[in-house]
Amino acid sequence: MTIQELFAEIEVEDQRSLKFLFDALQKTRVQGFDYFNFKEAVSNLQDEGLDEATAFRYAFTTAKTLGVSKAQLAKSLKKHVLTLDLEKKNFEAALKKRTLEKVTKRETDIKKLEKSMESAQAKIDQLKAQVAKAEERIESERKQIEIDQAQLDERRKGFDNAHEILRAQMNEDVERIESLLQ
């Protein structure tokens, strides 16, 4: 069962971000029985009609026969939560860089165009066409800044939503492991 299938009940608008997070989690999986194997076992047992608590205990009993302790299982889950948090940090850094690339460049372009307009005003007869063109470009750049910023904000919102929902699910599993596996 894939990680995506293990978290099939998660619904987010930004499926691309969720897939990105799933891929990052997949890369951190290790050989042997880990949190995802445990989650899959619990899911399979629940599909067979067992209640959650019983499914957790049965799955953990299997894990113990493979030499996995409750602490190792929790450590595996916490490692994956850290992976999620690292991906969020990396996303924030990339988003900041992208904002600088898109918005700051456009702001710099606007400043250059405004200086060009001031020079053109001194030569108004010769440069009326140039001034009009610069004004149009400034308006276009400002509109593009709004569009770019809205897209970046929407991307952040989608990613944050995917991250929070996935993280909350995994935190609930930490709590279940801690409370159900006594």
N, C-alpha and C positions, 0 to 999 in steps of 0.2 A: 504494500500500500504506500502510495507517495505521501509526502508531507501535505500536498494540496488536498488529497483525499481525506487525510486525518482531520483537516480543518475545513471540510466542505461546508459546514454550517455557517461559516463566517461570510457575511455579505458586506462588501464595501463598494463604493462607487469606483474607486481607482484600482481596478484589477491589475494594472501594470505594476503598481507599487507593491501590491500583495504578492504577485508572482516574483518580483525582485526579492522581497523578504523571504519567501519560500526558498528561492534559489540559494540565498545566503545561508539559510539554515541547513539546506541540503549539503552545502560544502563543508559545514562544520561537523557533520555526522562522522562517527568513528565506527570501526569494526566492533562487533559484539553488541550485547544488549544495552540499549540506552533508552532515554526518555521516549523517543519516537516508537521504538519497539514496544515499550510498555503501553503507550497510548493506543497503539494499534491492537495490542492484545485486549485491552479494556474495551475498545470499540467492538472487536469481534465477539467478545463475551456478551456484551450488551445486545448485539445483534441476535445472539442466541437466546435472549430473553432474561438474562441475569440483570438484577438491579445494579446500580452504580457501585455501591459499597462492596457487594459480593464480587463484582467484576474486578474491582481494584484489588481485593484480597487474593483472588485466584491468579490474576496477572502477576501480582507481586510474589506469590508462591512459586510461580514458574521462574521468575527472575532470580529468586533465591537459589533455585536449583542450578542456575547458571553462574552462581557466585556473586550476584549483584545484591548489594545491601541497600537499605533505605537511604542511607547517606549518599551512596554512589548514584542512585537514581535521582535524588534531589540535586546533587552536584551536576549531573548531566543536564537536567532541566535548567538549572541556573546558568550553565554555560551557554545554552541556547538563548536564554533571555539576554545575557550579555552580548551575544552576537546581534540580536535585534537592536540593542541600544547602540552598539558600535555602528551598525548600518545607519541608524538615525543620525548619529554624529557625522558620519561621512556624507550623508545626504545633505545635512545642513551646511557643511563646508562647501559642497559642490553647488548648492543653491546660492550661497553667498557669492561664490566666484562667478556664477552665471549672472547674478544680479549686477555685479560690478561690470561684467562684460557687456551686458545689454543696456542697462540704465545709465551707468556712468559714461559710457561711450556716447550715448545719445545726448546726455547733458553737456558733455564736452563739445559735441557737434553744435549744439544750440548756442553755446557761448561763442564759438568761432563765428557762427552765422550772425550773431548780434553785433560783434565787432565789425564784421563786413558791412552790415547795415549802416553803422555809424559813419564809416568811410564813404559809403555810397551817398549818404545824405549831403555830404559836402559837394559832391559832383552830381547833384540831383537830376540835372538835365540829361547828362550822359548815362546815368545809371538807374533810371526809373525801372527799367525792365529787370535789372539785377535785383533791386530792392524787392520788387513784387515776388520774384522767384524765391528769394531768401525767406520772405514772410510765409509763403506757402510751405516751404520746406520745414520751417520752425513748427508750424501748426501740425504738419504731418508727423514730425518727430515727437511732438508732445502727445499726439493721439497714439502713436506707436508705444510711447512710454507707458501710457495708461493700459494699453492692450497687453504689453509685455508684463507689466506689474500684476495685472489681473491674472494672467496665465500662470505666473510664478506663484502667486498667492493661492490659486486653485490647486496647483501641483503640491504646494506645502500642505494644504488642507487635506487633499486626498492621501498623501503619504502619512501625515499625522494620524488620520482616521484609521488607515490600515494598520499602522504600527500599534496604536492604542488598543484596537480590538484584538489583534493577535497577542499582544503582551498581556492584556487582561485575561484572555483565555488561558495563557500559559501560567499566569499568576494564580488563577483559580485551580489549575492542576497542581501547583506547588502546595496550595492550601489543602487540596484533597489528599495529596500524598502524605502531608504532615499529619492530617487529622484521621485519615482512614487507614493508614498503615502503621498501626501502633505495635 
